[in-house]
């Protein structure tokens, strides 16, 4: 009966999905006749579900340990305040995305709203900050725009997120 417990079935499913996704990649790389245009969709689905089920199983296994339970409880306690803070700050983020698109739409990093959104997320993560400065160097007030964004999001908002997580402890 222990062999067919819920968590063992989740583990078997994750391994099957990952094996199927990797098998499709392997067969697709060897065979010229097997190549299909939408094969990447199937690979993505199998590997995505495999990783999803693996993540669920890892959370269950780590939940058995006291130290991880503390981290898990801390995140669970602070999740509502983090959610509402993210909802509250999203208009500020979207304002920066839209204003970046409006002011710098001639550049490659702000050519449309989707690219502007990804650029602002990358800058928030600390990536591509210098490339964003270089790409907007020809435009007036670009330094002020990027400095104000990095100050607002990298210093203020990121630290408030850390404070909210600490308050959940």
C-alpha positions, 0 to 999 in steps of 0.5 A: 500500500505504501508503494502507491501512496499519493507522493510516490505517484507524484514522483513517478509522474514527474519522472515519466514526464521528464523521461518522455520530454528528454526521449522526444528531444533525443529522438528528434535530434537523431532522426530527420524523419521525426522532425515536427514543427510543433515538437517544441510544444510537446517537449515544453509540456512534458518537461514543464509538467515533470518539473512541476510535479518534481517541485511539488514532491520536493516541497513535500519532502522538505516539509518533513524537516523542521528547519524548512517548515520554519521557512515555509511557515514564514513565507505562508505568514507573509504571503498575503501582505506581499500579495497586496503590496505587489498589487499596490505597487504594480501601477507604479511599475506599469507606469514606468513600463508605459512611460519608457515605451512612450519616451524611448520607443525608437530604441530596441529595449522599448520598441513595444510594450512587451519589450519595455515590460521585459526590460523593466523586469530585467532592470529590477532583477539587476540585469542589463542596467548598463545596456539600458543606459547605453540604449537610451543614451541619445535621449534627454532625461533618460538617465533621470528616468533609469535612476529614478526607476532603479532607486524606486524599485531596487532600493525602496520596493525590494527592501519593503519586500524583505521587510514584509518577509521578515515580519512574517517570521 
